[in-house]
Amino acid sequence: MPELRQNIATGEWVILATERAKRPEDFKKKEEKKETPPYKENCPFCPKNEHLTPKEIFQIEKNGKWQVRVIPNKFAALIPEIPYQRVYHDTFRKATGFGFHNVIIESPSHNTYLPLLSISDIRLIVEAYHKSFIDIASHPDIEFVIPFKNHGEGAGTSLEHPHSQIIGLPVFPEQVRGRMEEAIRFYDREGQCVFCHMIEMEKKENLRIVYENENFIGFIPFAAFSPFHFWLFPKNHQATFGELKDKEKEDLTEALRIILGKIYKGLKDPDYNLVIRSGPVDAQRIKYFHWYISIVPRLGKAAGFELGSGMYINTGLPEESAKFLREVDFP
């Protein structure tokens, strides 16, 4: 029978379409990937082509050469060179296009994938994420920072060279505001962070956990809105990604390698979006919100119902999806 489930952290409902549910293995990507060379002459992110991009903000080197390179996005949605100013005219509101939009080039190799890199190389990517987050968040006009990765054409990427992006906004997105307000309501009722509560309940049931180490735990949420939708949390309560400690970076590196590796191997390298969902930049040490990483494999498409209602129909049962990923042996 179909079932409705509610995510207590967001207040959102999802329909689990059990009558239309697929077996986890049915979500594997069917088409074969084309062979990609390790270097492309016309790729702006490949070594020797640095002149095709804006000058790097910073880079992390290995053996005398850059391993991770952070640059301004050549086609940035927002730019930091203009002053931030809001303009109100009756009911119309606008602001100057101030903000940050940078690219994190994850590797010199054009044809690699994050989970296939060495632990030390993934650790450098985590370091670049964290340094970029802190640097952007330190600007007095920035309210919110969003690091994210689009992997594959179906997830919105336009360049196949492995990279992530990070955007700093001078405004607070409404979706994030809604989640913060939901978290505050839960904290007022229960006296506990809703995400910490979710972690406790997932550990208690032990049905949807895929991976756990000393400092991180990853699971498919009880009310996952799409097949294999995945959440990865620091176990210690932290409101913003900027609060991540060095020892936790080591465990985050290992968690990302194994989780993305299981998705890569088990689902045959699907397109996916990865987003670091952090509290606002000035929310450090607040008790009601908890940062986490959301990984959404693009295994289906939103249609009229989803767009009209804001609800999703999930044809992958979270418990079965989690079991499938647990059993994928990676590496």
Order of alpha helices (4+ residues) and beta strands (2+ residues): beta-beta-beta-beta-beta-beta-beta-alpha-beta-beta-alpha-alpha-beta-beta-beta-alpha-beta-beta-alpha-beta-alpha
